[in-house]
Amino acid sequence: MNQELSKYKPTNRKGFVEFLQMLHRDFIANPDGWENNNLESFLESISRYAEDIQGYYDNTGQPLNADEPKWQIFADILKGGTMYE
């Protein structure tokens, strides 16, 4: 995943759409850079990452509550799905 994408933090729907477009372009340009580069493993990883994301926020000192939906949390779950095992 490229640096621009990994640091992107959408705050509204438009920003989330831009994030999704960037994520798509990243996959097309670098599918081998994704741990989960097929739909089955990507969806499984998203599910597991969504369960564990609060631990990520707590461990990295980010003041986010994963139970309160935010565009950034949706984006973080999708980013995590690209690499979470």
N, CA, C and O atoms as a Tinker XYZ file with bonds, in Angstrom:
   340  protein
     1  N      0.850000   -1.171000    0.000000    73     2
     2  CA     0.000000    0.000000    0.000000    64     1     3
     3  C      0.899000    1.238000    0.000000    63     2     4     5
     4  O      1.874000    1.319000    0.747000    81     3
     5  N      0.549000    2.179000   -0.842000    73     3     6
     6  CA     1.375000    3.384000   -0.929000    64     5     7
     7  C      1.169000    4.279000    0.297000    63     6     8     9
     8  O      0.160000    4.175000    0.994000    81     7
     9  N      2.137000    5.156000    0.543000    73     7    10
    10  CA     2.128000    6.012000    1.734000    64     9    11
    11  C      0.927000    6.960000    1.761000    63    10    12    13
    12  O      0.323000    7.174000    2.812000    81    11
    13  N      0.587000    7.521000    0.607000    73    11    14
    14  CA    -0.548000    8.451000    0.553000    64    13    15
    15  C     -1.821000    7.753000    1.023000    63    14    16    17
    16  O     -2.594000    8.312000    1.801000    81    15
    17  N     -2.029000    6.544000    0.550000    73    15    18
    18  CA    -3.218000    5.781000    0.921000    64    17    19
    19  C     -3.184000    5.384000    2.390000    63    18    20    21
    20  O     -4.204000    5.474000    3.074000    81    19
    21  N     -2.039000    4.949000    2.882000    73    19    22
    22  CA    -1.973000    4.494000    4.266000    64    21    23
    23  C     -2.219000    5.634000    5.255000    63    22    24    25
    24  O     -2.674000    5.383000    6.372000    81    23
    25  N     -1.932000    6.869000    4.874000    73    23    26
    26  CA    -2.128000    8.017000    5.772000    64    25    27
    27  C     -3.461000    8.725000    5.573000    63    26    28    29
    28  O     -3.800000    9.623000    6.344000    81    27
    29  N     -4.217000    8.339000    4.559000    73    27    30
    30  CA    -5.460000    9.039000    4.220000    64    29    31
    31  C     -6.521000    8.806000    5.296000    63    30    32    33
    32  O     -6.782000    7.665000    5.676000    81    31
    33  N     -7.127000    9.875000    5.780000    73    31    34
    34  CA    -8.134000    9.818000    6.838000    64    33    35
    35  C     -9.391000   10.564000    6.385000    63    34    36    37
    36  O     -9.509000   11.766000    6.623000    81    35
    37  N    -10.325000    9.875000    5.741000    73    35    38
    38  CA   -11.538000   10.567000    5.286000    64    37    39
    39  C    -12.394000   11.033000    6.459000    63    38    40    41
    40  O    -12.492000   10.357000    7.484000    81    39
    41  N    -13.002000   12.183000    6.292000    73    39    42
    42  CA   -13.861000   12.736000    7.341000    64    41    43
    43  C    -15.309000   12.899000    6.889000    63    42    44    45
    44  O    -16.176000   13.272000    7.678000    81    43
    45  N    -15.561000   12.617000    5.614000    73    43    46
    46  CA   -16.923000   12.724000    5.096000    64    45    47
    47  C    -17.103000   11.714000    3.959000    63    46    48    49
    48  O    -16.159000   11.027000    3.569000    81    47
    49  N    -18.314000   11.640000    3.442000    73    47    50
    50  CA   -18.621000   10.653000    2.406000    64    49    51
    51  C    -17.782000   10.869000    1.158000    63    50    52    53
    52  O    -17.281000    9.910000    0.572000    81    51
    53  N    -17.626000   12.107000    0.750000    73    51    54
    54  CA   -16.826000   12.401000   -0.443000    64    53    55
    55  C    -15.380000   11.924000   -0.251000    63    54    56    57
    56  O    -14.794000   11.325000   -1.154000    81    55
    57  N    -14.822000   12.188000    0.909000    73    55    58
    58  CA   -13.470000   11.730000    1.193000    64    57    59
    59  C    -13.371000   10.218000    1.213000    63    58    60    61
    60  O    -12.358000    9.654000    0.800000    81    59
    61  N    -14.423000    9.552000    1.693000    73    59    62
    62  CA   -14.436000    8.088000    1.701000    64    61    63
    63  C    -14.479000    7.546000    0.278000    63    62    64    65
    64  O    -13.818000    6.553000   -0.026000    81    63
    65  N    -15.246000    8.185000   -0.593000    73    63    66
    66  CA   -15.288000    7.783000   -2.004000    64    65    67
    67  C    -13.910000    7.957000   -2.634000    63    66    68    69
    68  O    -13.452000    7.087000   -3.374000    81    67
    69  N    -13.256000    9.066000   -2.348000    73    67    70
    70  CA   -11.889000    9.278000   -2.855000    64    69    71
    71  C    -10.946000    8.190000   -2.336000    63    70    72    73
    72  O    -10.105000    7.678000   -3.077000    81    71
    73  N    -11.097000    7.844000   -1.056000    73    71    74
    74  CA   -10.288000    6.766000   -0.474000    64    73    75
    75  C    -10.524000    5.457000   -1.225000    63    74    76    77
    76  O     -9.569000    4.760000   -1.567000    81    75
    77  N    -11.784000    5.120000   -1.483000    73    75    78
    78  CA   -12.094000    3.871000   -2.200000    64    77    79
    79  C    -11.467000    3.867000   -3.594000    63    78    80    81
    80  O    -10.964000    2.838000   -4.045000    81    79
    81  N    -11.494000    4.999000   -4.270000    73    79    82
    82  CA   -10.873000    5.087000   -5.590000    64    81    83
    83  C     -9.361000    4.892000   -5.497000    63    82    84    85
    84  O     -8.763000    4.222000   -6.339000    81    83
    85  N     -8.748000    5.477000   -4.476000    73    83    86
    86  CA    -7.305000    5.295000   -4.262000    64    85    87
    87  C     -6.988000    3.837000   -3.939000    63    86    88    89
    88  O     -6.000000    3.294000   -4.431000    81    87
    89  N     -7.814000    3.208000   -3.122000    73    87    90
    90  CA    -7.617000    1.805000   -2.758000    64    89    91
    91  C     -7.701000    0.919000   -4.001000    63    90    92    93
    92  O     -6.899000    0.000000   -4.169000    81    91
    93  N     -8.663000    1.194000   -4.858000    73    91    94
    94  CA    -8.827000    0.447000   -6.098000    64    93    95
    95  C     -7.603000    0.610000   -7.000000    63    94    96    97
    96  O     -7.085000   -0.368000   -7.538000    81    95
    97  N     -7.151000    1.841000   -7.158000    73    95    98
    98  CA    -5.959000    2.082000   -7.981000    64    97    99
    99  C     -4.726000    1.380000   -7.410000    63    98   100   101
   100  O     -3.899000    0.859000   -8.158000    81    99
   101  N     -4.611000    1.373000   -6.082000    73    99   102
   102  CA    -3.483000    0.702000   -5.446000    64   101   103
   103  C     -3.516000   -0.795000   -5.728000    63   102   104   105
   104  O     -2.480000   -1.400000   -6.002000    81   103
   105  N     -4.696000   -1.391000   -5.662000    73   103   106
   106  CA    -4.803000   -2.823000   -5.944000    64   105   107
   107  C     -4.434000   -3.136000   -7.390000    63   106   108   109
   108  O     -3.727000   -4.108000   -7.656000    81   107
   109  N     -4.907000   -2.322000   -8.317000    73   107   110
   110  CA    -4.593000   -2.546000   -9.735000    64   109   111
   111  C     -3.090000   -2.418000   -9.980000    63   110   112   113
   112  O     -2.509000   -3.207000  -10.725000    81   111
   113  N     -2.472000   -1.430000   -9.357000    73   111   114
   114  CA    -1.048000   -1.184000   -9.572000    64   113   115
   115  C     -0.153000   -2.163000   -8.823000    63   114   116   117
   116  O      0.968000   -2.430000   -9.255000    81   115
   117  N     -0.640000   -2.704000   -7.700000    73   115   118
   118  CA     0.234000   -3.499000   -6.844000    64   117   119
   119  C     -0.515000   -4.641000   -6.144000    63   118   120   121
   120  O     -0.518000   -4.692000   -4.914000    81   119
   121  N     -1.147000   -5.552000   -6.883000    73   119   122
   122  CA    -1.901000   -6.623000   -6.215000    64   121   123
   123  C     -1.025000   -7.545000   -5.374000    63   122   124   125
   124  O     -1.493000   -8.093000   -4.375000    81   123
   125  N      0.219000   -7.724000   -5.752000    73   123   126
   126  CA     1.109000   -8.585000   -4.972000    64   125   127
   127  C      1.538000   -7.942000   -3.664000    63   126   128   129
   128  O      2.058000   -8.625000   -2.782000    81   127
   129  N      1.328000   -6.642000   -3.525000    73   127   130
   130  CA     1.629000   -5.951000   -2.286000    64   129   131
   131  C      0.539000   -6.124000   -1.235000    63   130   132   133
   132  O      0.714000   -5.734000   -0.081000    81   131
   133  N     -0.577000   -6.704000   -1.634000    73   131   134
   134  CA    -1.687000   -6.956000   -0.720000    64   133   135
   135  C     -1.581000   -8.386000   -0.198000    63   134   136   137
   136  O     -1.468000   -9.328000   -0.983000    81   135
   137  N     -1.616000   -8.549000    1.096000    73   135   138
   138  CA    -1.626000   -9.883000    1.689000    64   137   139
   139  C     -2.873000  -10.649000    1.254000    63   138   140   141
   140  O     -2.813000  -11.850000    0.990000    81   139
   141  N     -3.988000   -9.952000    1.183000    73   139   142
   142  CA    -5.278000  -10.563000    0.846000    64   141   143
   143  C     -5.746000  -10.004000   -0.490000    63   142   144   145
   144  O     -6.519000   -9.048000   -0.545000    81   143
   145  N     -5.261000  -10.622000   -1.570000    73   143   146
   146  CA    -5.515000  -10.054000   -2.893000    64   145   147
   147  C     -6.563000  -10.807000   -3.696000    63   146   148   149
   148  O     -6.559000  -10.769000   -4.926000    81   147
   149  N     -7.461000  -11.492000   -2.994000    73   147   150
   150  CA    -8.652000  -12.026000   -3.662000    64   149   151
   151  C     -9.847000  -11.739000   -2.763000    63   150   152   153
   152  O     -9.687000  -11.504000   -1.566000    81   151
   153  N    -11.023000  -11.759000   -3.331000    73   151   154
   154  CA   -12.213000  -11.323000   -2.602000    64   153   155
   155  C    -12.458000  -12.151000   -1.344000    63   154   156   157
   156  O    -12.795000  -11.601000   -0.295000    81   155
   157  N    -12.295000  -13.451000   -1.442000    73   155   158
   158  CA   -12.558000  -14.315000   -0.283000    64   157   159
   159  C    -11.658000  -13.961000    0.898000    63   158   160   161
   160  O    -12.146000  -13.759000    2.010000    81   159
   161  N    -10.358000  -13.886000    0.667000    73   159   162
   162  CA    -9.453000  -13.585000    1.783000    64   161   163
   163  C     -9.598000  -12.134000    2.243000    63   162   164   165
   164  O     -9.448000  -11.851000    3.432000    81   163
   165  N     -9.886000  -11.216000    1.325000    73   163   166
   166  CA   -10.081000   -9.815000    1.691000    64   165   167
   167  C    -11.291000   -9.662000    2.607000    63   166   168   169
   168  O    -11.203000   -8.984000    3.631000    81   167
   169  N    -12.417000  -10.280000    2.258000    73   167   170
   170  CA   -13.619000  -10.171000    3.092000    64   169   171
   171  C    -13.419000  -10.831000    4.451000    63   170   172   173
   172  O    -13.873000  -10.309000    5.469000    81   171
   173  N    -12.745000  -11.969000    4.470000    73   171   174
   174  CA   -12.461000  -12.637000    5.744000    64   173   175
   175  C    -11.578000  -11.747000    6.627000    63   174   176   177
   176  O    -11.816000  -11.620000    7.828000    81   175
   177  N    -10.575000  -11.143000    6.025000    73   175   178
   178  CA    -9.667000  -10.273000    6.761000    64   177   179
   179  C    -10.383000   -9.023000    7.285000    63   178   180   181
   180  O    -10.140000   -8.594000    8.413000    81   179
   181  N    -11.253000   -8.450000    6.476000    73   179   182
   182  CA   -12.027000   -7.280000    6.913000    64   181   183
   183  C    -12.848000   -7.640000    8.148000    63   182   184   185
   184  O    -12.909000   -6.868000    9.105000    81   183
   185  N    -13.466000   -8.788000    8.124000    73   183   186
   186  CA   -14.279000   -9.226000    9.253000    64   185   187
   187  C    -13.443000   -9.349000   10.521000    63   186   188   189
   188  O    -13.832000   -8.848000   11.576000    81   187
   189  N    -12.308000  -10.006000   10.419000    73   187   190
   190  CA   -11.432000  -10.180000   11.591000    64   189   191
   191  C    -10.876000   -8.830000   12.061000    63   190   192   193
   192  O    -10.805000   -8.568000   13.262000    81   191
   193  N    -10.485000   -7.986000   11.116000    73   191   194
   194  CA    -9.923000   -6.689000   11.484000    64   193   195
   195  C    -10.971000   -5.806000   12.157000    63   194   196   197
   196  O    -10.659000   -5.080000   13.102000    81   195
   197  N    -12.201000   -5.866000   11.678000    73   195   198
   198  CA   -13.280000   -5.083000   12.292000    64   197   199
   199  C    -13.483000   -5.499000   13.749000    63   198   200   201
   200  O    -13.807000   -4.667000   14.596000    81   199
   201  N    -13.293000   -6.774000   14.032000    73   199   202
   202  CA   -13.401000   -7.246000   15.415000    64   201   203
   203  C    -12.275000   -6.703000   16.290000    63   202   204   205
   204  O    -12.493000   -6.402000   17.463000    81   203
   205  N    -11.078000   -6.578000   15.729000    73   203   206
   206  CA    -9.885000   -6.236000   16.504000    64   205   207
   207  C     -9.461000   -4.773000   16.427000    63   206   208   209
   208  O     -8.485000   -4.390000   17.072000    81   207
   209  N    -10.161000   -3.949000   15.662000    73   207   210
   210  CA    -9.673000   -2.597000   15.390000    64   209   211
   211  C     -9.574000   -1.721000   16.634000    63   210   212   213
   212  O     -8.715000   -0.841000   16.690000    81   211
   213  N    -10.421000   -1.937000   17.624000    73   211   214
   214  CA   -10.309000   -1.107000   18.833000    64   213   215
   215  C     -8.957000   -1.324000   19.497000    63   214   216   217
   216  O     -8.376000   -0.375000   20.025000    81   215
   217  N     -8.452000   -2.530000   19.484000    73   215   218
   218  CA    -7.126000   -2.806000   20.029000    64   217   219
   219  C     -6.048000   -2.034000   19.285000    63   218   220   221
   220  O     -5.103000   -1.537000   19.898000    81   219
   221  N     -6.182000   -1.930000   17.959000    73   219   222
   222  CA    -5.234000   -1.151000   17.162000    64   221   223
   223  C     -5.257000    0.313000   17.596000    63   222   224   225
   224  O     -4.205000    0.923000   17.790000    81   223
   225  N     -6.449000    0.872000   17.745000    73   223   226
   226  CA    -6.554000    2.275000   18.162000    64   225   227
   227  C     -5.967000    2.473000   19.558000    63   226   228   229
   228  O     -5.244000    3.439000   19.804000    81   227
   229  N     -6.280000    1.557000   20.464000    73   227   230
   230  CA    -5.765000    1.666000   21.830000    64   229   231
   231  C     -4.236000    1.564000   21.848000    63   230   232   233
   232  O     -3.567000    2.341000   22.529000    81   231
   233  N     -3.688000    0.604000   21.098000    73   231   234
   234  CA    -2.235000    0.382000   21.089000    64   233   235
   235  C     -1.463000    1.513000   20.418000    63   234   236   237
   236  O     -0.287000    1.722000   20.717000    81   235
   237  N     -2.110000    2.239000   19.518000    73   235   238
   238  CA    -1.424000    3.328000   18.820000    64   237   239
   239  C     -1.798000    4.700000   19.386000    63   238   240   241
   240  O     -1.417000    5.729000   18.828000    81   239
   241  N     -2.541000    4.712000   20.489000    73   239   242
   242  CA    -2.879000    5.962000   21.160000    64   241   243
   243  C     -3.825000    6.848000   20.385000    63   242   244   245
   244  O     -3.817000    8.067000   20.557000    81   243
   245  N     -4.649000    6.250000   19.528000    73   243   246
   246  CA    -5.611000    7.043000   18.760000    64   245   247
   247  C     -6.929000    7.117000   19.535000    63   246   248   249
   248  O     -7.483000    6.079000   19.898000    81   247
   249  N     -7.432000    8.310000   19.792000    73   247   250
   250  CA    -8.643000    8.462000   20.601000    64   249   251
   251  C     -9.915000    8.208000   19.799000    63   250   252   253
   252  O    -10.770000    9.085000   19.679000    81   251
   253  N    -10.032000    7.011000   19.256000    73   251   254
   254  CA   -11.219000    6.656000   18.476000    64   253   255
   255  C    -11.959000    5.519000   19.171000    63   254   256   257
   256  O    -11.345000    4.618000   19.743000    81   255
   257  N    -13.270000    5.575000   19.113000    73   255   258
   258  CA   -14.108000    4.497000   19.619000    64   257   259
   259  C    -14.684000    3.781000   18.410000    63   258   260   261
   260  O    -15.511000    4.337000   17.687000    81   259
   261  N    -14.250000    2.555000   18.192000    73   259   262
   262  CA   -14.665000    1.807000   17.005000    64   261   263
   263  C    -16.161000    1.503000   16.989000    63   262   264   265
   264  O    -16.696000    1.108000   15.953000    81   263
   265  N    -16.839000    1.680000   18.112000    73   263   266
   266  CA   -18.282000    1.463000   18.153000    64   265   267
   267  C    -19.075000    2.686000   17.695000    63   266   268   269
   268  O    -20.296000    2.624000   17.551000    81   267
   269  N    -18.375000    3.795000   17.467000    73   267   270
   270  CA   -19.015000    5.005000   16.936000    64   269   271
   271  C    -18.608000    5.148000   15.479000    63   270   272   273
   272  O    -17.463000    5.502000   15.196000    81   271
   273  N    -19.518000    4.882000   14.549000    73   271   274
   274  CA   -19.141000    4.873000   13.135000    64   273   275
   275  C    -18.631000    6.218000   12.644000    63   274   276   277
   276  O    -19.253000    7.259000   12.859000    81   275
   277  N    -17.505000    6.171000   11.990000    73   275   278
   278  CA   -16.884000    7.339000   11.372000    64   277   279
   279  C    -16.313000    6.889000   10.039000    63   278   280   281
   280  O    -15.958000    5.721000    9.880000    81   279
   281  N    -16.222000    7.784000    9.094000    73   279   282
   282  CA   -15.669000    7.442000    7.781000    64   281   283
   283  C    -14.245000    6.923000    7.916000    63   282   284   285
   284  O    -13.850000    6.000000    7.204000    81   283
   285  N    -13.476000    7.508000    8.822000    73   283   286
   286  CA   -12.102000    7.060000    9.020000    64   285   287
   287  C    -12.051000    5.603000    9.475000    63   286   288   289
   288  O    -11.188000    4.848000    9.027000    81   287
   289  N    -12.955000    5.203000   10.351000    73   287   290
   290  CA   -12.960000    3.820000   10.836000    64   289   291
   291  C    -13.288000    2.870000    9.697000    63   290   292   293
   292  O    -12.668000    1.812000    9.582000    81   291
   293  N    -14.246000    3.223000    8.856000    73   291   294
   294  CA   -14.549000    2.378000    7.694000    64   293   295
   295  C    -13.310000    2.223000    6.813000    63   294   296   297
   296  O    -12.988000    1.120000    6.369000    81   295
   297  N    -12.621000    3.336000    6.564000    73   295   298
   298  CA   -11.417000    3.297000    5.740000    64   297   299
   299  C    -10.325000    2.464000    6.412000    63   298   300   301
   300  O     -9.648000    1.681000    5.745000    81   299
   301  N    -10.150000    2.623000    7.718000    73   299   302
   302  CA    -9.129000    1.857000    8.427000    64   301   303
   303  C     -9.408000    0.357000    8.356000    63   302   304   305
   304  O     -8.478000   -0.437000    8.217000    81   303
   305  N    -10.661000   -0.032000    8.447000    73   303   306
   306  CA   -11.015000   -1.450000    8.346000    64   305   307
   307  C    -10.657000   -1.974000    6.959000    63   306   308   309
   308  O    -10.109000   -3.070000    6.839000    81   307
   309  N    -10.955000   -1.212000    5.917000    73   307   310
   310  CA   -10.621000   -1.658000    4.564000    64   309   311
   311  C     -9.103000   -1.704000    4.357000    63   310   312   313
   312  O     -8.595000   -2.624000    3.716000    81   311
   313  N     -8.384000   -0.724000    4.890000    73   311   314
   314  CA    -6.913000   -0.765000    4.800000    64   313   315
   315  C     -6.391000   -1.988000    5.526000    63   314   316   317
   316  O     -5.511000   -2.686000    5.023000    81   315
   317  N     -6.925000   -2.249000    6.696000    73   315   318
   318  CA    -6.499000   -3.421000    7.449000    64   317   319
   319  C     -6.769000   -4.705000    6.708000    63   318   320   321
   320  O     -5.994000   -5.656000    6.807000    81   319
   321  N     -7.862000   -4.746000    5.964000    73   319   322
   322  CA    -8.215000   -5.943000    5.191000    64   321   323
   323  C     -7.200000   -6.280000    4.117000    63   322   324   325
   324  O     -7.140000   -7.423000    3.664000    81   323
   325  N     -6.406000   -5.315000    3.703000    73   323   326
   326  CA    -5.406000   -5.594000    2.676000    64   325   327
   327  C     -4.221000   -6.370000    3.216000    63   326   328   329
   328  O     -3.472000   -6.971000    2.446000    81   327
   329  N     -4.037000   -6.366000    4.557000    73   327   330
   330  CA    -2.826000   -6.972000    5.111000    64   329   331
   331  C     -3.032000   -7.837000    6.348000    63   330   332   333
   332  O     -2.127000   -8.581000    6.726000    81   331
   333  N     -4.175000   -7.761000    6.975000    73   331   334
   334  CA    -4.413000   -8.478000    8.228000    64   333   335
   335  C     -4.490000   -9.967000    7.986000    63   334   336   337
   336  O     -5.171000  -10.412000    7.063000    81   335
   337  N     -3.804000  -10.738000    8.799000    73   335   338
   338  CA    -3.822000  -12.201000    8.627000    64   337   339
   339  C     -4.732000  -12.857000    9.630000    63   338   340
   340  O     -4.868000  -14.080000    9.632000    81   339
